[in-house]
Amino acid sequence: MERLAVEVLKDLGSIDALVNCVGDHLGKPVVARPGMKEEGMSEAEWHHIVDLNLTQAFTGSKAVGPHMLTQGRGVVINLSGVA
């Protein structure tokens, strides 16, 4: 994200908006449900989903935030979904 922000600033001169739009799920429950064959989520799977849905928004905001603060304007929109 930092490299992308540098490239955009080099090419366009400013960043006025950032839309973080990432979302996914594993399609399995956190814990196994009684009577079902489906296993519960592992801790590694949990961290993968948290990183995908939350950490990516954090890294994008962190990359462009200093520029937006310096220029005195900008907007960050965070969306998430699985469809």
C-alpha positions as CSV (number, residue, x, y, z in Angstrom):
1,M,0.0,0.0,0.0
2,E,2.9,2.4,0.7
3,R,4.4,1.7,-2.7
4,L,1.0,2.3,-4.3
5,A,0.5,5.6,-2.5
6,V,3.9,6.8,-3.6
7,E,3.1,5.8,-7.2
8,V,-0.3,7.6,-7.2
9,L,1.2,10.7,-5.6
10,K,4.0,10.7,-8.2
11,D,1.6,10.3,-11.1
12,L,-1.4,12.4,-9.9
13,G,0.0,14.7,-7.3
14,S,-2.5,14.1,-4.6
15,I,-4.8,11.6,-3.0
16,D,-8.3,12.9,-2.1
17,A,-10.1,9.6,-1.4
18,L,-9.3,6.1,-0.4
19,V,-11.9,3.3,-0.6
20,N,-10.9,0.2,1.3
21,C,-13.2,-2.4,-0.1
22,V,-12.1,-5.9,0.9
23,G,-14.2,-8.7,2.3
24,D,-14.2,-12.5,2.4
25,H,-15.2,-15.3,4.6
26,L,-14.4,-19.0,5.0
27,G,-17.9,-20.3,4.9
28,K,-17.5,-22.3,8.1
29,P,-18.4,-21.7,11.7
30,V,-16.0,-20.6,14.4
31,V,-16.7,-23.8,16.3
32,A,-18.0,-27.2,15.1
33,R,-21.7,-27.4,15.5
34,P,-23.2,-30.5,17.2
35,G,-24.3,-33.1,14.8
36,M,-22.6,-31.6,11.8
37,K,-19.5,-32.9,10.0
38,E,-18.1,-29.4,9.3
39,E,-15.1,-28.5,11.4
40,G,-14.7,-25.2,13.2
41,M,-12.3,-22.6,12.1
42,S,-8.6,-22.9,13.0
43,E,-6.8,-20.0,14.6
44,A,-4.7,-19.6,11.4
45,E,-8.0,-19.3,9.4
46,W,-9.3,-16.8,11.8
47,H,-6.2,-14.6,11.5
48,H,-6.4,-14.9,7.7
49,I,-9.9,-13.5,7.6
50,V,-9.1,-10.8,10.2
51,D,-6.0,-9.7,8.2
52,L,-8.0,-9.7,4.9
53,N,-11.0,-7.8,6.3
54,L,-9.3,-5.4,8.8
55,T,-5.6,-5.2,8.4
56,Q,-5.8,-4.3,4.7
57,A,-8.0,-1.3,5.5
58,F,-5.5,-0.3,8.2
59,T,-2.5,-0.5,5.9
60,G,-4.3,1.5,3.2
61,S,-5.3,4.2,5.7
62,K,-1.8,4.3,7.2
63,A,-0.3,4.7,3.7
64,V,-2.4,7.6,2.6
65,G,-3.3,9.2,5.9
66,P,-0.2,11.3,6.4
67,H,-0.6,12.8,2.9
68,M,-4.3,13.6,3.6
69,L,-3.4,15.2,6.9
70,T,-0.6,17.3,5.3
71,Q,-2.9,18.5,2.5
72,G,-5.7,19.2,5.0
73,R,-8.3,17.2,3.2
74,G,-9.3,13.7,2.2
75,V,-11.8,11.0,2.9
76,V,-11.4,7.3,3.7
77,I,-14.3,5.0,3.1
78,N,-14.2,1.5,4.6
79,L,-16.5,-1.2,3.1
80,S,-16.5,-5.0,3.7
81,G,-18.6,-7.8,2.3
82,V,-18.6,-11.3,1.0
83,A,-20.9,-10.9,-2.0
